[in-house]
């Protein structure tokens, strides 16, 4: 059974760069907030007097809030409008960041992180939905590529910016910077982003919701996003670990993650443009990107030496940068506009589950075998996901 036919929606005219720019800034903000604070808390855990369990909880509350709340806020964006949820989420992120400025107490920092995660759960899917609503078939891929590129820059620069700010003024300096970034981005979005109309929504039953979330047009690209995000999560943790075991210094080992993020950032707009021009199909491009991700994991596990880790990082970044804009463009093309927010929020939950589950899987296998064995298990699963994408994804009609 098909979903009830949505009311006709005119094709979106290409949005002006000044309209899309605050959405790119929102993508950077959520990545900076997630990785910058996590890295800074890790570096200052001894100064804060954190036990390992407390440290883990401070990292987890941000992701937990996102997993629980992203579909809720995504649906809310469909009901009351994208711009209010986007702007409100960014302003709430700024307010939550200020909570930790005056105190280094773990409970206060944890409350700030919980508030940041809840706020990111609002503005992140709203930004993705806005990108989808503001673009048409001729620009959708490249716009999602640029959005993902700015997110990748946040992942790459977040730990570096966080470390620099903490060195200058401690954790308060980092939280002030995050508050300022979110505040400026929120006000910018309020001024530059047009009010996207709330569209009439059919009344969905529980059966409708279950069918929509298990439809291959949603499930397969979400599975691809979960695979790429899981590989990214493993790379962020295990590439530096493998580097230090090979005798590389901490800066050199951490540089592998930067190479990965920069490669992903460079590739995404290019692949998105090729998708819009019809040069890269959805199924072949997504599957090919996942094959590159699996190959990068194999390189990290089997090729000896620090040079091998850098090669693995570059291949991983290229694969992640190939898959991500294609998967998001497919979701945008196959989702009725009146439920775009909920779809993007639910897809983000899939990414968060991949981000959490893949490192746990690799860590569990590494405990009984070796890190290389754990990474190879993940590579096998990613290769299987590539096969599913190749056979199950269809390029939507323009």
C-alpha positions, 0 to 999 in steps of 0.5 A: 500500500502506498502512502496517501498522495501528498498535495502537489508541491511546486518544484523548488527554485534554486535557493540563493547562497545567502539563504543556504549559508546559515544552514551550513553554519548550523551543520558546522555548529552541531559537529563542533559542539559534539566533537569539540567538547568531547575532546576537551573533556577527555583532555581535561578529565584529570583536572575535572576529577572525572572517573572513567564512568563519569567521563563516559556519561558526560560523553553519552548524554549528548548522543542520548538526547539526540537519539531520543529527541530528533524524531520528536523535533523533526515531527514538530518542524513539520507541524509548526514550521522549520524555521522556528524549530531551527532558530529555537534549537540554536538559541537553546544550544547557546543558552545550554552552553552558557550553563557550564561557563561558571562551573567545572562541576561534573553535574553542571557540565553534564547538565550543559551537555544534556541541554546541548544534545537536546537543542542539537536534536532540534536544529540538526534535523530542521536544517536537513529538512530546510536543505531538502525543502529549499532545493530541487532535483537540479541542485539537491545533491550538491547542496547536501554535499556542501552541507555535509562538507561543513559538518565534516569541517566541524568534525575535523576542526572541532577537537583542534578548536576545542583544544586551543580554546581550552589552552587559552581559557579552560573549558569556560572559553570553549563553552562561551565560543560555542554559545557565541557560534550558536547565537550568531547562527540562530540570528543569521538563520532568523534573518536569512531563512525564508518562512517555509509554509507548513504543508497539510498532512494526511492523518497517519496511523501507527501502521502507516508510520511503521510502513514508512520507516520500513520502506526501502526508500527510507531504510536502505539510505538510512542503513548506508548513513549508519554504516558510514557514521559507524565507520567514522566513529571507529576511525576517530577512536581507533586510528589514533590508537593504532598510530600510537601503538605504531610509535607515532606521537599523539599529534601525528596519530590525531592527524589521521582523523583530520585527513579523513575529515578533510577528504570527506569535506572535499569530496562531498560537494563534488559527488553531489554535483555529479549526482545532479548532472546524472553522472553518478547514480544513486545505487552505484554511487552509494554502493561504491562509496561504501566499498571505499569505506570497507576498503579503508577499514581493511587498509587500517587493519592490515597495512602496516605502518603509519603511512598505511593509516594515513592512506586508510584515512584518505580512502575512508574519507573519500568513501564517507564523502561519496555515500553521505550526500547521495543517501541524503539526496535520495531521502529528500527526493523520496519523502513528501515535503509535509513529513520531511522533518520527521524523515530527516530526524529519524534518519539522523537516529540511524546515524547516531545508532551507527556511531554508537554501535560500530565502536562497541562492536569493534571494541568487543571483538578487539577484547577477545581477538585484536583491534584489527580483527574488530575492524575487519568485522566492521569492514565485512558488514559495511561491504554487505551494506554496499551490496544491499544498496546496489540491489535495493536503491533506485534513482528517483525520477527528477 
